[in-house]
Amino acid sequence: MVNSSTLRRDQLQMAAYLRDPNKSPAPPGVEERRLKVYRDLVYNNVEGFISGGFPVLRSLYTDSQWEALVRLFMDRHRCRTPYFLEISQEFVGFLMDEHQPRDCDPAFMTELAHYEWVELALDVSEEVLPEARAVSDLEHSVLRLSPLAWVLSYHFPVHEIGPGFQPAEAQQPTFLVVYRNRQDQVKFMALNGATARLLELLRDNDDVTTSGVLAQLATEMNLPSARITSFALEQISGLLELSVLVPGGN
């Protein structure tokens, strides 16, 4: 009969070995052929989910650099979920809170990873858009941000980054809205600061009309309300068509 403390010790040793075979010794009494099967299975599963969730980030590394990063994640991070679909979120948390940047890691690493994770999160989100309704009087209607639209702010233009464009230093703030439309397609749109603030004001809005929200925005920007309204209504109409904004209220 196997002693429970011995079994737990062996399980922990096996887990440590699978997380990083170069750092932890293999458990005794297990043949190399079987160990290789477990090693490859665990690594390939984790690496596959991460590469699939962060294709742009993956494209910026050599195979050896990427494998080392995945191994660091497996060795140092303790996932709080058993679900494979949430590995991407755990990976972003690891990069933000635990990872010590290496020489090969770009300065925009965590922001790019977060942006790619948002796209995945919206793709699998169980939130639904409210039923489409016509808006006849835009200025006096109550609108709100879609539950499938996220307003984001980054120091780097993450939507432009790829093997051919890798900025070394932070630039002007980048504002984006990433959203899922009624065709279940995940899209993004670059915003200016004023539009990003407008969308934030419309988040969870249930009772303030468009004109009231624009008046608040004008006050914050120290601009005449009429000047804000003149160009904002056309933009809001376009955001409604894209389902970034949806009718609010009852």
PyMOL commands that set and color helices and strands:
alter all, ss='L'
color gray80, all
select helices_A, chain A and resi 4-19+32-53+55-59+63-76+84-97+109-124+138-140+158-160+193-201+210-221+225-241
alter helices_A, ss='H'
color red, helices_A
select strands_A, chain A and resi 143-145+149-154+174-180+186-191+245-247
alter strands_A, ss='S'
color yellow, strands_A
deselect
rebuild
show_as cartoon
